[in-house]
Amino acid sequence: MEEEKKQINWGVIIAVIGVFFISSNLRAAITSVGPVISEISAQLNMNKFQSGLVTTIPLLAFGFLSALAPKFASKIGIEKVLGFSMLVLTAGLLIRIQGNVPFLFLGAALIGTAIAMGNVLMPAFIKDKFPKNLGLVTGIFTVSMNLIGALAAGYSIRMGHLTGWGWKGSIGVWFILSLIAFAVWIPQLINSRKSQKTEQNIIAEQKRESFSSLLRSPLAWCITLFMGLQSCLFYMLVAWLPIILQDWGMTKEQSGWTFSYVQLAQLPVTFIGPILAVKMKNQAPLVWLTAIALLLGTIGIVFFKTTYIVPSVLAIGFSGGLAFSLVMMFFVLRTKSSIRAAQLSGMAQSFGYLIAACSPPLFGLIYDLTLDWTYPLLLYFLLSFSLLGLGLIASRNKYV
C-alpha cells in the first residue's frame, strides 16, 4: 500500500515536471529572436517589414490554429497533442536556422503551430490532471513560461558566442529544451487517454451555449480586443525593443538583458493579479493600474530613451503581466459555465492573436517610412489608451 502511494506521488511529480518543461518552451523560441534580429536581417538582406514577419508568423499561427487545438485533442488526446507539439517545435527551431529567408519563415510557422497547441491545451491538461491544485500548477505554468522567456532574451547573444554559431546559435539552441520537454513528457503519452465526454454531451453543451451568440456580444468583443491589444503591445516589444535600444547606443547583450527585465517584472504580478481580480466585482482599479504603469513606462522610453530605461521597462513589464492576468480572469469572471469560458477563450485567442500579428510589421513599416523610432513609439502610446478604455468596459460585473 505504501509502495503504491509512492508510485502515485512520483506520477504527480513527473507530471508537474512535464508541465514545467513544456511551459518553458512556449515563449523562448520567440523572445530569443529580438536581440539578434538586426544580425539576421543584415545576413539575409531583409528590410524592417520582413524582419517583423519573423515574429508575426507565429502570431498568425496562434490566431488561425488556437480554435483547432481542442478538436485535435478530442481526437487523439491532450497529452499526445502536447507531446507531438514539442517535436514540431524542435523541427521548426532547426529549420529556422538553415540560413535563408524561406526556411526562416517556414520554421517560424512550425514554431507558431507548436506553441499555439501548448497555449490552448496546457491549461486544459492542468485542470484535468490537478483539479485540487489548480492555482499552484497554473502558477508553475505561468512563471516557467515567463521566466525562461526572459532568460532566452537575456542570454540570446551569449548563446551565439558560446555555440560559435552566431545568430543561429542564439535562436536555435532552444531545440535542446524542446527535446528535453518531449522526453520528460513520454510518461504522459503512455498514460494518455481521450476525454471522457461523449459526442452527444459535447453537442448538447454547444446547443446550450451557442458560439454565434458569443459573436454578437459587445462584451465578448471588448474582451477579445483587450486580449489583442495586450498581445500587440507585448509582441511589439519582443520584435523591436532590442533593436531600438541598439540604435540608441546599447550593445546587443545589454539590449537583450534590458528586454528580459520586461518579462521578469511580469512574474510576481501574474501570481498576485488573479488573486486580487477574483475578489473584486469590478476590476476597474486593476485596469487603471495597468494603464498608468504602461503609460509611465512608454513616456520614459519616448522622452528619455535610455536614461531611465530600467524603470521604464519594469513599469511596462508590470503592466503587461497585470494585463495578461486580467484577460485570463475575464474568461472566467464574465462567463457562467465552463463551456462558455472555453468558447470565449478560443474566440479571444484566435481573433486577438490575429490582431496582434499585425503589430510587429506595422511598427517596422512606420519606421521604414519615417526613419525615426518616435513615430512607431507614438503608436504604442495610443494603443495604451485604447487598452484602458476596453479594459474598463470588460471589468464591469456582467456576463457574455
C-alpha positions, 0 to 999 in steps of 0.5 A: 500500500505504501509502495503504491502511494509512492508510485502515485506521488512520483506520477504527480511529480513527473507530471508537474515536471512535464508541465514545467518543461513544456511551459518553458518552451512556449515563449523562448523560441520567440523572445530569443529572436529580438536581440539578434534580429538586426544580425539576421536581417543584415545576413539575409538582406531583409528590410524592417517589414520582413524582419517583423514577419519573423515574429508575426508568423507565429502570431498568425499561427496562434490566431488561425490554429488556437480554435483547432487545438481542442478538436485535435485533442478530442481526437487523439488526446491532450497529452499526445497533442502536447507531446507531438507539439514539442517535436514540431517545435524542435523541427521548426527551431532547426529549420529556422536556422538553415540560413535563408529567408524561406526556411526562416519563415517556414520554421517560424510557422512550425514554431507558431503551430507548436506553441499555439497547441501548448497555449490552448491545451496546457491549461486544459491538461492542468485542470484535468490532471490537478483539479485540487491544485489548480492555482499552484500548477497554473502558477508553475505554468505561468512563471516557467513560461515567463521566466525562461522567456526572459532568460532566452532574451537575456542570454540570446547573444551569449548563446551565439558566442558560446555555440560559435554559431552566431545568430543561429546559435542564439535562436536555435539552441532552444531545440535542446529544451524542446527535446528535453520537454518531449522526453520528460513528457513520454510518461504522459503519452503512455498514460494518455487517454481521450476525454471522457465526454461523449459526442452527444454531451459535447453537442448538447453543451454547444446547443446550450451555449451557442458560439454565434451568440458569443459573436454578437456580444459587445462584451465578448468583443471588448474582451477579445480586443483587450486580449489583442491589444495586450498581445500587440503591445507585448509582441511589439516589444519582443520584435523591436525593443532590442533593436531600438535600444541598439540604435540608441547606443546599447550593445546587443547583450545589454539590449537583450538583458534590458528586454528580459527585465520586461518579462521578469517584472511580469512574474510576481504580478501574474501570481498576485493579479488573479488573486486580487481580480477574483475578489473584486466585482469590478476590476476597474482599479486593476485596469487603471493600474495597468494603464498608468504603469504602461503609460509611465513606462512608454513616456520614459522610453519616448522622452528619455530613451535610455536614461531611465530605461530600467524603470521604464521597462519594469513599469511596462513589464508590470503592466503587461503581466497585470494585463495578461492576468486580467484577460485570463480572469475575464474568461472566467469572471464574465462567463457562467459555465465552463463551456462558455469560458472555453468558447470565449477563450478560443474566440479571444485567442484566435481573433486577438492573436490575429490582431496582434500579428499585425503589430510587429510589421506595422511598427517596422513599416512606420519606421521604414517610412519615417526613419525615426523610432518616435513615430512607431513609439507614438503608436504604442502610446495610443494603443495604451489608451485604447487598452484602458478604455476596453479594459474598463468596459470588460471589468464591469460585473456582467456576463457574455 
